[in-house]
Amino acid sequence: MGAGAFRALLLLLWILSTAADRLWWLRHGGLPAWDQADYLNSALDHGRALGLLPGGAWQGWQALLDLSPKIPPLGSLVNGAVIAVSGDAPAQAAWSLSLWNGLLLLATAGWALSLRSPQRLAREFALLAAAAVSLAPMFLELRTDYLLELPLTACVTLALWRLGCWLDPTRPSSWWQALIASLAVAAALLVKQSALLVLIPACVWVLVVALRSGVRRQAQLALGLAVVTLSLLPWLRHNWITTLGGTNRAVIESAAREGDPGVLTLAGWLWYPRLIPDQIGWVLLVIGLSGLVLLLQQRRSGLVAPPRDGSDRSQAWIWLVGMLVLGWLFTNLSPNKDSRYIAPLLPPLLLLLSRGWLQWGLWIRGRWPVQARWLP
């Protein structure tokens, strides 16, 4: 598959998922029960503060930072800018969710491309992974609910992908890659603080690798830390007291009030895994897991895929699986449990399951090559 065809099909996938969302809004009767956390109101306030919406005007940075005392402002800034173009009715404001969904599909496909080689064959796997993300029930729900989990998931996926690219040992360390990765990390943290649950282990991993590398990579790490710090400092310095108080109420007090299972209990450790089948669908889960079992069995048996089938990049897969496991461990340490809090880990999980789907395709093509030419 050529690069042009790949981009066109990825764009088509986003258009189809957006069309499905628009159809939902068209057929939905009445006003949806959304914006319970005032994210839409926050987007409207930020749009007015930027002077993009009627009834507001630019009053300086201090006035802008006053609008986000508990939650970082990036999501509201982007959503407010979109509302200025699309309108502020619920169905119109939801266009911002379509924008974030596009970023999520792009980041997922880009991460998938880094997992396989050569690029010509990896593009088919990338489309498969992006399709899995677009069809996952959890993301279908988030695309029609005005929460920050969709932009959070998109930015965290982007950050993990770019950090993995920067750490890639098969390529020389790049200042450009370090800058992009640090900007992606900053963007994720400026959407919602819960990005830390996934990015803390990722940044610790990056720190260990960089300190064991040469001076060049250590200097790039220093650049990245400076970019992230300078990006967060204005908002955090202005709102750190209210942020700490809001985080305490949202995490600790909310967990106690709702009766969530304790961090060290068996029910707590199983809280998120038991939700996975409903969040990504039984079909994606069962076929993906069985394909991964098939892949492991073939490797243990010494079966080597033909060169035309491409190959997995082991270091990139180690990074993905490591982020998936460590991210789940850190997310589980949060006292407040909610089904949407695991959303940032679903793209890497779907990437892993897509590898199982791909393996079934390769197996079928190996047995019936003529009838299965359409398979990846």
Secondary structure, DSSP 8 states (H G I E B T S, - for coil): --HHHHHHHHHHHHHHHHHHHHHHHHH--S--S--TTSHHHHHHHHHHHTT-STT-----HHHHHTT-SSS-SHHHHHHHHHHHHH-SSHHHHTHHHHHHHHHHHHHHHHHHHTTEESHHHHHHHHHHHHHHHHH-HHHHHHTTS--SHHHHHHHHHHHHHHHHHHH-TTS---HHHHHHHHHHHHHHHTT-GGGHHHHHHHHHHHHHHHHTS-HHHHHHHHHHHHHHHHHHHHHHHHHHHHHHHHHHIIIIIHHHHHT---TTSHHHHTTTGGGHHHHH-HHHHHHHHHHHHHHHHHHHTT----GGG-EE-HHHHHHHHHHHHHHHHHHHTSS---GGGGGGGHHHHHHHHHHHHHHHHHHHHHHSTTTTTT--
